[in-house]
Amino acid sequence: MQVLVLNSGSSSLKFQLFQMPEEIILCSGLIERIGFTDAKFKFKTENDTIEIVENIPNHKIGLELLANQLLDKETGVIKSTDAITIVGHRVVHGGSHFSDTTEITETVKNKIKALSSLAPLHNPPNLEGIEVAEAIFPKAKQVAVFDTAFHQSVPEHVYKYAIPKTFSEKYNIRLYGFHGTSHKYVSEKAIAYLGKKDSKIISIHLGNGCSMTAVKNGKSIDHSMGFSPLGGLVMGTRSGDIDPAFTFYLADKLGYNLNDINKLLLKESGMLGLTGFSDLRDIEAEAEKGNKACQLALQMNVYRIKKYIGSYAAILNGLDAIVFTAGIGENSQFMRQEICKDLDFLGIELDAEKNNCRPKSLKAVNTETSKVKILVIPTNEELEIAKQSVSLFETISN
C-alpha cells in the first residue's frame, strides 16, 4: 500500500510517500520558511529533484502545491489520488484525549481543534493539513499520530505542577511533552546502537521548535516542554522558560491583553526577538560577521541546553548517550560543538574532526575516550508515522 505522511511544523511541512510495508520511499521533500516570501519547496524522487523558491503564505497553499506536484504528468509519482491508501498526519497536541495512534473522524478533528489553544502554532496547521488531505485524497484513511503519546510514560511526580490539585484533576493541567515521534524514533536507534536495554539517553531535538527528553530504558521520564510547546529551550520564535510573573507585568504595567501576550511569547520571542532572525543559519552567519546580538543569542541558546543536560544527567543518575537530531541538531556542527564544550565532568567529549559532518545516518562524533556516546541521528518522524499508521489498520483488521 502507499502511505503519504504529512508532518506540519510551525513553519515547515515535511512529506514522504512510502510503499509499505517495504518502507520504500517513492518521493520525499520539504517546504520550509512557510509564511515568508522566499519559502522553499523541495521535491525528490528516484529520478528527479525539483526545487522552487516562491511565496508560500500558509500551510494550505503549501499542501496544494504538494498535491499538484504528486500528480504532475512528467515528474509526479501517482496517476490518481486513489492510489493513496493512508494519509498519516503528525498532530502535536493530543491532550488527555489521545495516547495512541488514532483514525481521524469528525469527533477527533473537533478535539484537535479544541486543543489548538495549547499548541496554537501547530494544531491549526495540523488540522488544516487533515482537512485539505481529506478533500484531495477522499478514499484514503486519515490517521493522526500524536507528539504527546511518547511522553505518557512520564511519572506523576514529574508531570504534575505545584498548583491547586483541582486544576490537574478537573482540567488536566499537566506536562504533556512534544516532539514525541522524533524522540521515540531516535532514542530507539540509539538504544540499538548501544546494544543495551538498560540505557540512559538524552535526546536533543533542535529545529525551529526545540525540546529535550530524558529517556530511561526506552521510556520518556522527563521533557523540557510542558502543558504546551512554549516552555523549555530557546526556540526560533518561542521564548522557552521564563518567569511567569513577566506575563503579569506585561498586563498590569504595560497594558498587554491576553492575545498580545500570547503573540509575543509564541511568535515574537526566542531567537527572533533577540536578533531579528528566526532561522539559525542566518543567526550563525551574522554572528560570524561580528553581530553582537546574534553572538549573545547563540550563547543563551547553548547555555539553556547545557543546563537541561546537567539536570537530566542527574535524574537519570548517569548517562550512556546524548543524541542530536532535527534540522539544527543534525546540521549545525557549531551548535553541537558549543553544547558539548566543557562537559568533560559528565564524560562528554566531542571529536572536532568527526563533528565536521551532516550525516545521512547515525554517526558517533565523540572521542574514543569519551564515556558518553555523542550521536547525530537524522530523525525520520515520517517513517515512524507511516509504521504506526499501518500498524493501526493491521490491528483493526485483525
LUMNUSE-335442 format. One record per residue (C-alpha): residue in one letter; y, z, x negated. Coordinates in pm, whole numbers, padded with zeros to 5 digits, always signed. Layout:
BEGIN
AYZX/...
REM end
This chain:
BEGIN
M+00000+00000+00000/Q+00362-00049-00101/V+00580+00263-00112/L+00956+00243-00154/V+01118+00559-00288/L+01487+00632-00241/N+01644+00910-00446/S+02005+00959-00339/G+02207+01180-00574/S+02565+01290-00525/S+02700+00977-00699/S+02387+00769-00759/L+02089+00604-00594/K+01764+00560-00782/F+01489+00348-00633/Q+01140+00232-00717/L+00888+00025-00526/F+00527+00123-00605/Q+00190-00031-00540/M-00009+00280-00453/P-00238+00446-00535/E-00243+00240-00856/E+00110+00367-00939/I+00218+00014-01036/I+00596-00029-01037/L+00691-00353-00859/C+01063-00300-00909/S+01297-00023-01009/G+01664+00034-01052/L+01971+00244-01019/I+02307+00236-00852/E+02543+00467-01039/R+02907+00569-01011/I+02896+00533-00633/G+03245+00585-00500/F+03405+00412-00798/T+03538+00056-00817/D+03323-00010-01125/A+02991+00105-00976/K+02683-00042-01144/F+02379-00191-00970/K+02069-00242-01185/F+01753-00406-01051/K+01448-00469-01267/T+01113-00639-01208/E+00846-00757-01448/N+01023-01091-01484/D+01389-01028-01408/T+01669-00784-01486/I+01984-00800-01275/E+02300-00602-01345/I+02609-00612-01126/V+02938-00423-01154/E+03134-00400-00831/N+03299-00165-00585/I+03031+00039-00403/P+03229+00289-00197/N+02936+00478-00044/H+02558+00509-00025/K+02530+00291+00287/I+02682-00009+00108/G+02455+00059-00190/L+02141+00064+00025/E+02237-00259+00196/L+02285-00421-00146/L+01938-00300-00248/A+01776-00431+00071/N+01928-00776+00019/Q+01800-00782-00339/L+01447-00679-00240/L+01436-00975+00000/D+01606-01226-00232/K+01411-01554-00233/E+01435-01603-00610/T+01431-01256-00767/G+01314-01030-00483/V+00971-00871-00460/I+00892-00873-00088/K+00891-01154+00167/S+00928-00929+00466/T+01034-00574+00533/D+00694-00528+00700/A+00540-00522+00350/I+00669-00166+00302/T+00416+00088+00434/I+00604+00409+00348/V+00962+00489+00253/G+00977+00820+00069/H+01313+00998+00060/R+01440+01272-00162/V+01613+01531+00056/V+01798+01804-00130/H+01812+02097+00114/G+01521+02187+00338/G+01640+02541+00403/S+01378+02771+00551/H+01251+02490+00776/F+01064+02278+00521/S+00837+02394+00242/D+00618+02081+00231/T+00645+01703+00240/T+00722+01602+00598/E+00710+01290+00816/I+01059+01218+00943/T+01123+01249+01315/E+01440+01293+01520/T+01387+01669+01502/V+01356+01656+01123/K+01673+01446+01096/N+01863+01690+01312/K+01758+01979+01089/I+01855+01786+00774/K+02194+01720+00932/A+02235+02086+01028/L+02176+02180+00663/S+02448+01944+00539/S+02698+02229+00517/L+02476+02384+00248/A+02444+02061+00048/P+02748+01853+00151/L+02728+01619-00148/H+02358+01546-00097/N+02214+01591+00252/P+02464+01348+00413/P+02374+01058+00176/N+02006+01159+00203/L+02028+01133+00582/E+02228+00812+00562/G+01954+00665+00344/I+01692+00764+00601/E+01882+00605+00890/V+01955+00282+00703/A+01591+00263+00589/E+01470+00313+00947/A+01678+00014+01053/I+01578-00209+00761/F+01209-00108+00748/P+01128-00034+01114/K+00749-00046+01074/A+00736+00183+00769/K+00657+00553+00785/Q+00958+00755+00673/V+00882+01065+00464/A+01102+01346+00332/V+01027+01529+00007/F+01249+01835-00031/D+01412+01956-00352/T+01377+02313-00231/A+00996+02304-00188/F+00902+02372-00553/H+01105+02693-00551/Q+00915+02853-00261/S+00724+03049-00529/V+01039+03236-00643/P+00968+03607-00572/E+01160+03803-00311/H+01341+04029-00557/V+01482+03713-00717/Y+01570+03503-00413/K+01738+03780-00215/Y+02109+03858-00256/A+02259+04207-00266/I+02430+04171+00072/P+02356+04343+00406/K+01996+04256+00490/T+02084+04117+00833/F+02217+03805+00658/S+01880+03733+00498/E+01671+03838+00796/K+01874+03669+01071/Y+02047+03382+00891/N+01809+03313+00600/I+02082+03355+00337/R+01893+03344+00007/L+01832+03146-00310/Y+01662+02817-00227/G+01681+02622-00553/F+01718+02248-00605/H+01606+01951-00819/G+01259+02084-00741/T+01086+01746-00751/S+01220+01686-01102/H+01145+02037-01229/K+00791+02015-01089/Y+00725+01675-01247/V+00850+01757-01598/S+00703+02108-01609/E+00359+01967-01523/K+00399+01712-01803/A+00499+01993-02041/I+00200+02207-01941/A-00034+01915-02003/Y+00126+01860-02346/L+00097+02228-02437/G-00267+02229-02327/K-00247+02580-02182/K-00240+02708-01826/D-00066+03035-01914/S+00269+02885-02004/K+00633+02990-02016/I+00875+02700-01982/I+01246+02649-01920/S+01321+02317-01752/I+01678+02191-01805/H+01782+01914-01564/L+02117+01770-01677/G+02277+01491-01478/N+02590+01476-01265/G+02424+01772-01096/C+02271+02025-01336/S+02019+02305-01296/M+01765+02512-01485/T+01434+02662-01379/A+01217+02934-01532/V+00858+02814-01486/K+00570+03057-01542/N+00215+02924-01523/G+00338+02617-01336/K+00534+02814-01075/S+00911+02840-01036/I+01014+03205-01072/D+01393+03166-01102/H+01652+02892-01074/S+02020+02852-01163/M+02135+02715-00828/G+02110+02932-00518/F+02188+02910-00148/S+02347+02570-00214/P+02365+02327-00510/L+02708+02465-00607/G+02614+02756-00832/G+02483+02781-01185/L+02572+02538-01463/V+02898+02347-01510/M+02846+02009-01341/G+03019+01674-01305/T+03244+01778-01015/R+03099+02119-00918/S+03221+02448-01060/G+02891+02626-01109/D+02909+03005-01131/I+03249+03160-01058/D+03370+03500-00938/P+03355+03485-00554/A+03689+03669-00540/F+03853+03348-00664/T+03798+03198-00318/F+03976+03494-00154/Y+04270+03443-00390/L+04289+03074-00302/A+04303+03161+00069/D+04523+03472+00062/K+04772+03383-00211/L+04773+03003-00231/G+04719+02914+00135/Y+04397+02716+00095/N+04184+02676+00407/L+03803+02664+00401/N+03789+02283+00380/D+04034+02286+00089/I+03823+02543-00098/N+03503+02352-00027/K+03654+02028-00158/L+03799+02199-00465/L+03473+02360-00578/L+03242+02070-00488/K+03441+01758-00570/E+03735+01852-00792/S+03594+02110-01033/G+03335+02110-01312/M+03390+01859-01589/L+03622+01651-01368/G+03853+01945-01310/L+03854+02037-01676/T+03903+01690-01820/G+03983+01431-01556/F+03641+01271-01619/S+03314+01343-01438/D+03086+01119-01647/L+02966+01295-01963/R+02959+00968-02154/D+03333+00935-02104/I+03388+01300-02198/E+03185+01276-02520/A+03376+00960-02617/E+03711+01129-02552/A+03604+01441-02743/E+03521+01227-03046/K+03876+01088-03030/G+04014+01441-03051/N+04077+01513-02682/K+04109+01895-02680/A+04037+01932-02308/C+03712+01735-02343/Q+03608+01932-02651/L+03664+02260-02467/A+03480+02140-02156/L+03175+02046-02364/Q+03185+02385-02532/M+03198+02558-02193/N+02913+02345-02061/V+02690+02418-02360/Y+02769+02791-02351/R+02662+02822-01987/I+02329+02651-02056/K+02260+02872-02360/K+02342+03179-02151/Y+02074+03080-01899/I+01823+03007-02175/G+01864+03362-02303/S+01834+03504-01953/Y+01520+03309-01867/A+01356+03382-02203/A+01397+03749-02112/I+01245+03728-01763/L+00961+03509-01889/N+00901+03760-02171/G+00862+03477-02417/L+00887+03103-02435/D+00649+02817-02508/A+00879+02522-02447/I+01217+02409-02325/V+01240+02073-02152/F+01541+01842-02138/T+01542+01590-01855/A+01759+01371-01627/G+02037+01137-01737/I+02219+01369-01978/G+01916+01568-02088/E+01724+01253-02175/N+02005+01052-02333/S+02261+01284-02492/Q+02145+01385-02837/F+02481+01561-02878/M+02417+01797-02585/R+02061+01874-02698/Q+02189+01942-03049/E+02464+02177-02936/I+02246+02360-02685/C+01972+02428-02940/K+02213+02532-03216/D+02190+02897-03328/L+01888+02976-03111/D+01653+03038-03404/F+01629+03404-03297/L+01434+03277-02995/G+01221+03048-03211/I+01406+02732-03106/E+01463+02493-03397/L+01573+02133-03338/D+01485+01849-03576/A+01803+01642-03608/E+01619+01323-03704/K+01369+01346-03418/N+01655+01427-03179/N+01817+01091-03253/C+01640+00928-02960/R+01644+00821-02598/P+01272+00831-02531/K+01095+00646-02251/S+00812+00900-02251/L+00760+01261-02358/K+00883+01333-02709/A+00888+01660-02905/V+01213+01696-03103/N+01152+02039-03255/T+01086+02110-03624/E+00731+02164-03741/T+00803+02535-03788/S+00972+02588-03451/K+00783+02848-03247/V+00912+02690-02926/K+00848+02326-02842/I+01161+02128-02758/L+01057+01844-02529/V+01252+01549-02396/I+01069+01432-02085/P+01209+01148-01873/T+01190+01266-01517/N+01024+01046-01258/E+01114+01200-00928/E+01040+00868-00764/L+00673+00864-00870/E+00634+01228-00765/I+00786+01145-00425/A+00556+00843-00387/K+00248+01050-00470/Q+00345+01327-00229/S+00424+01074+00046/V+00087+00901+00014/S-00090+01236-00003/L+00073+01342+00324/F-00071+01049+00517/E-00408+01075+00349/T-00421+01438+00467/I-00316+01340+00821/S-00571+01057+00840/N-00850+01284+00719/
REM end
